[in-house]
């Protein structure tokens, strides 16, 4: 029986077509089953970034906890602005001897209301409202954290799934290359070493796939945690590519962060709260007062009404002076906190902006230089192998270089998505669309 050798360049073209086909099919509809970590095509709808972010914001348990806390704080202002409950009293008085209970000599009906000094209730309400708004900023900061974590995890999964697709296509390519080597070995054109080298390359690629499959399972479990689902819940194929070029200048990003960053807003609210507390402490020098109305009924028929007013006596001035000084120091602390938040924000924006630019340049380098160079090298190795000028080991090395370049390009693309998410977190608002 005669064995016909298939040209290597045909195999390479077929392998590339398989890889592209897998990616296109995955973009259409690819899913996975989490019980064994294996990917199964056409079982789940594609997974978009917008769907992940929306679900995380609706379902994340920690976010719900923080939301309930800040919503509960909204009711505190009304409580502290309200006057204390009025006091009603009833009393009777009779002679020590010869009394005729319950028809006593005198009955007293008293109604009184305590009033804080003018402006105290308003200031207490202001402090409570600012604290509620500060809690809202804590919630907004957690929202940004959840969105960043969801996007980072999504693009981690995005990279792993595409890398798996390429390595699986590459395995098919290596299997055909091994068949070619076996065919040539059977007719004595090459030594058995070519067959063994092909088999070794396949085994090494399979080991790499096992590691990638493990990374995929971990990424899906982490994403399910953010979505408040069980770790092995099925997740489809990530299809949303990272957005294009960032069209905002550095000054615009810094200005946007100054207005949008929840940590800065919270620090500003802290200052307002401490200032209101200082004003409140200054009013503690003035007395609170009580107004009352008393009605007396006598057995012999003469009734009378009486209006009363009373004041507390704030004579311990040292206590109130200490309270004012304490609030002034708290204002200094809050002002320093605001400055620290601004400086941290500027650092975060600058760091994330440069890392995103570096990630984009790296991706562009792979696309425009490294991958084309690796493809040209593989073509030259394939031509040399056909003429016997290049060994099978050199051909495999060229194939490995191209595979690594494609994988690194995919990883760089995923890194672009993750750095985009970190820049948005640094600025405090969305900068890129999340729809597919």
Buried (B, 14 or more C-beta within 10 A) or exposed (E): EEEEBEEBBEBBEBBBEBBEEBBEBBBEBBBBBBEEBEBEBEBBBBBBBEBBBEBBBEEBEEBEEBBEBBEEBBEBBEEBBEEEEEEEEEEBEBEEEEEEEEEBEBBBBBBBBBBBBEEBBBBBBBBBBBBBBBBBBBBBBBBBBBBBBBBBBBBBBBBBBBBBBBBBBBBBBBBBBBBBBBBBBBEEEBBEEBBBBBBEBBEEBEEBBEEBBEBBBBBBBBBBBBBBBEEBEBBBBBBBBBBEEBEEEEEEBBEBBBEBBBBBBBBBBBBBBBBBBBBBBBBBEBBBBBBBEBEBBEEEEEEEEEEEEEEEEBEEEEEBBEBBEBBBEBBEEBBEBBEEBBEBBBEBBBBBBEBBBBBBEBBEBBBEEBBEEBBEBBBBBBEBBBEEEBBBEBBBBBBBBBBEBBBBBBBBBBBBBBBBBBBBBBBBBEBBEBEB
